[in-house]
Amino acid sequence: MEVVLLERVEKLGQMGDVVTVKNGYARNYLLPQNKALRASKENLAVFETQRAQLEAENLKQAKEAEKVGEKLDGESVVLIRAASESQQLYGSVSTQDIAKAITEGGFTVSRKQIILDKVLKTLGLHDIKVRLHPEVIVSVTVNIARSNEEAAIQARGESVEEVAEAKLDEREEAVVNVFESTADVDVEELEQVAAGEIDPSELDAEPEEKKDDA
């Protein structure tokens, strides 16, 4: 089917271009979304009479979108999701989820403006595109994590697993130091240190009984 574009359509053409597309694409997307008209002699004549007005409106909308884009471009949104140890999400993140998160951050966008090249099904930082206008597309980072703490770690460019391992190593080292420096500490307290329930610095190196005897 031949259509005349009423606005720029990515990978297809600019406003006023007459292009040939598949019937389904035209009927299900271009025509109902008012992005194009059938390229009949009558429609082409109507378009030419309205072209100046359409171009003026398009320019105004593009400038407004650019102002929003200057603020939104490079922004990051956090989505908290349950996931397995292999970082696979129990489900996936949809364009609706992303649009809602961006809107909650102060920018009004719809799911139709979110451009996803792939389904987001893993934890981590994902760069996605937001089409504010046919001629204005910006980038937003979607930070998918199991908690706000993990999201902050990812935002710093660190590995959640490595940070967790480092904390575990520090705890194990602290326990070893306690064993080496404290001979008579209560066994129950040592177990609490190992479980991370109390800080090693809270242990008393010399039992109260010995202090009293002294």
N, C-alpha and C positions, 0 to 999 in steps of 0.2 A: 504494500500500500504506500502511496506517496502522500506525505504530509508536509505542511509548512510549520516550522518551529516558532513558537511564541516566546521562547526564552532559550538560553543556552542549555543544551543537554550534553553532559559529559560523554565523550567518545562518539558523539553523533553529529553535533553541529551548533551553529550560533543562531540567534534570533533572525528569522527571515529566510533561513536556508530551507530549501525543498529537498527532502531526503526520502529514500525508499526504506521502509522497515517491514518487518513481518506483521501480518495482520493481527496476531494475538498481542504483540507488543503495543501496537497502536490502540487497539480496542480496550486492553486491560490496564494500560498505564498512561500513555501519552494523551489520549483524548479525554479520559475521565479526570485526569489531573490538570487539564487545561494547559498542557505544555505544547500542544500542537493542534492544528486543524487539518482536515482532509484537504489535499491540495487540488481542490476543484477550482474552476475558473471563477466561480462566484466567491469562494472563500479567499482566494488570492486577491481579488479586487477589494474585499472587505478589509483584509489585512493591510493592504497598501494605504487605505484611507485612515487606518488607526495606527499605522506604524510609528509615526512621530510621537504619539501619546504613549504607546507601549514602551518605546525606547526611553522616554523621559521617566516613566514610572519605574522602569527597570534600573535606571541610573540612580534614582532616589533610593530604592530599596537596597541596591548594592552598597551605596555609601553608608546607609544605616547598619547594614550587616558588617561592613568593615570596621565600624566603631566598636561593635560588640566583639568582633573577632580579635581586635587588638587586646582586649581584656581576657577573652576566653582562651586564646591560643597559648598552649604550653601549660594550661592548668591541669591539676590532678584531682581525681575523685576516688574515694575509698569505698569498696564494696566488701562487706564481711560475709564470708561463705564457709560452710562446712566442707572439709576436704580430707582425703585419705593421706597416709604417710607419704605416698608417692606424689603428692601435690595435685592429684586429680580431684576436681570438684564433684560433689554429689549433685549433678545437674549441670547447668550451664548458665552463663550470664547473657541476658537478652538485650536487644536494642532498647526495649522499654525500661529495663533496669538501669541502663546507662543514662538514658534521657532523664529519668527521675532523679538520679544522683546529681546530674549537672543542673537540673532545675532547682533542686534543693540548695545548690551552691550559689544561686542567684541569677542563673541564666535560663531563659525560657526556650527550650527546644523540645521537639517531638521525636518519637522513635523513628519516624521517616527520615529525619535529618542525620541519623547516626549511620555511618558507613563502616561495616565490618567486612574485612576480607576473609575472616575465618571465625568459626565458633569459639568463644572463650570458655575453655573447660579446665584451665589450670590456674594455680596460684601464681602471683607474680605481677610484674608491671607490663601492661599492654598498651601500645600506642594505637589509638583509633582516630578516625576522621569525623568531623562534624560539618555538614553542609549547611551553612547559614543562609546561603544564597547560591544560585547556580554558578556564580562567579567568585564566591567567597567560601573557601574550605579551610578549616583550621584543625590543629592536632590537639588531642587531649589524652592524658595518661590515665588509664584505669588501673588502680592499685587494688588487686584482689588478694585478700588475706583472711586468715582464720580469726584474727583479733586486731584491735587497733594497735596493740604493741607490735605485732608482726608487721603491720602495715607501715609503721614508723621505721622499722628496721629496713624494710624493702625500699622505702623512700630515700633512705640514706645510701642506697646502693650496696647494702650488706646482705649476706646470706643468712636467712633465718636459721638454717641448720648449723652453720658455722658459729653463730652467736650462741645458740643453745649448747653446742659442744664446748665452747669456751667457758661458759658458765658452769657446766658440769665439771670440767677440768679444774676450775678454780675451787669448786666445792670439795672435790676429791683431794686437792692439794691441801686445803685448809684442814680436812679431817686428818690427813697424814701428819701435818704439823702438830695437831693437837695430841695425837698418839705419841709423837716424839718428845713433846715438851711437858706432857701431863701424864704422870704415872698412875695417879689415884682418882682420876675423874670418874664419876658415876657412869656405868655402862649405858644406862638408859639415856643419859645426856649425849653420849657419843652417838647413839643410834639416832637421836633427834638431829644432831649435826649432819649426819650422813643423809638424812631424809630432807634436809634443808629447812627443818622446822625452827631451828634456832641458829643464831650466828655464833661461830667459834669464839669470837671475842667475849661472848657472854659467859663462857665457862670460867670457873675459878680454878686456877692452876694448883691451889693448895686447899685441900678439904677444910671445912669449918672446924672439925674435930682437932686437927693438927694446929690450927690457929689458936684455938682455945687452950690447948696444952701448952703452947708457947707462952 
